[in-house]
Amino acid sequence: MSLYNCPNCGEKTFNPISKAMAGQLNSRGKVCMKCGRRAVNGKGATIFNALFSILVFAGIVVLYLYAPKLRDTQYEWVTHYELLISIGLILLKFIVPRLVNAFCFRLEPAIRIDPVE
C-alpha cells in the first residue's frame, strides 16, 4: 500500500517504511519502483536530524558531567543507570528521525551525484 508520491514521476510508489529509509539530502535516497530515479526527504528532514543529533549529544555530555554530582541527592538513581540512559539516547538518535521522516516531511528528488558504477 503506497501512500506517498514520487517527486520525479508523481506516482504513489512510497510507503512509510520506504520513505523512512530514504534518508536526508546527503544520502543516496530510495529508488522509485516506477521511474527508477532516487528520492530523499527534504530540507526539513535534514534540519530536524541535525538539531536532534545536537540535542542528543548535549544530553549525553550533560549526563556525563552531572551524574557523579547527584550521588547523595534524591536523583541518585541517575548515577546507577548512567550507561543505560546514554545507550537509550544513542538509540533514540537513530530511531526518532526515521519515524519523523516516515510521516512528517515530503519527498524531493535526490541531488547527490554518485560516480557511475
C-alpha positions in Angstrom: 0.0 0.0 0.0 1.8 3.1 -1.2 0.8 6.4 0.3 3.4 8.9 -0.9 4.0 10.2 -4.4 7.4 10.0 -6.1 8.7 13.6 -6.7 10.1 12.6 -10.1 7.2 10.8 -11.8 4.2 11.6 -9.5 3.1 8.0 -9.0 2.3 6.7 -5.5 5.2 4.3 -5.0 6.5 5.0 -1.5 5.1 3.6 1.8 6.0 4.9 5.2 8.8 2.3 5.7 10.5 3.1 2.3 10.0 6.8 3.0 11.7 6.5 6.4 14.7 4.7 4.8 15.0 7.3 2.0 17.3 9.5 4.2 18.1 13.2 4.1 19.6 15.3 1.3 23.1 14.0 1.9 22.1 10.3 1.3 21.7 8.3 -1.9 17.9 8.1 -1.4 15.5 5.3 -2.2 14.8 4.2 -5.8 11.3 4.7 -7.2 9.8 1.4 -8.4 8.1 3.1 -11.4 10.7 5.5 -12.8 13.9 4.2 -11.3 15.1 7.6 -10.1 16.0 8.3 -6.5 14.1 10.3 -3.9 15.1 11.7 -0.5 13.4 13.5 2.3 13.8 17.3 2.0 15.5 20.1 3.8 13.2 19.9 6.8 14.3 16.3 7.5 17.9 17.3 7.2 17.5 20.2 9.6 15.5 18.1 12.1 18.1 15.4 12.0 20.9 17.9 12.7 19.1 19.6 15.6 18.0 16.3 17.1 21.6 15.0 16.9 22.9 18.1 18.6 20.3 17.7 21.4 21.2 14.1 22.0 24.9 14.9 22.1 24.3 17.7 24.6 22.2 15.3 26.7 25.0 12.8 26.8 27.6 15.4 27.7 25.3 16.9 30.5 24.6 13.4 31.8 28.4 12.6 31.9 29.3 15.8 33.7 26.5 16.0 36.2 25.7 12.3 37.1 28.6 12.0 39.6 27.4 15.1 41.4 23.9 13.6 42.0 25.3 10.8 44.2 23.8 11.9 47.6 20.6 13.6 46.3 17.1 12.4 45.5 18.3 11.7 41.9 20.9 9.1 43.0 19.3 6.6 40.6 20.8 8.6 37.7 24.3 7.6 38.7 23.4 3.9 38.7 21.7 4.0 35.3 24.1 6.4 33.5 25.3 3.9 30.9 21.8 2.7 30.1 20.5 6.3 29.8 23.4 7.1 27.4 22.7 3.9 25.3 19.0 4.9 25.2 19.8 8.4 24.0 22.1 7.0 21.2 19.3 4.6 20.1 16.8 7.5 20.1 19.3 9.3 17.8 18.7 6.6 15.1 15.0 5.8 15.7 13.3 9.2 16.2 14.5 10.8 12.9 13.4 7.8 10.9 9.9 7.9 12.5 9.6 11.6 11.9 10.8 11.2 8.3 8.3 8.5 7.7 5.3 10.7 8.4 6.2 14.4 8.5 8.4 15.6 5.6 7.8 15.5 1.9 10.0 13.7 -0.6 12.2 15.5 -3.0 14.4 14.4 -5.9 17.9 13.3 -4.9 20.5 15.8 -5.8 23.6 13.8 -4.8 25.8 12.8 -7.8 27.4 9.4 -7.5 30.1 8.1 -9.7 29.0 5.6 -12.4 29.0 2.1 -11.1 
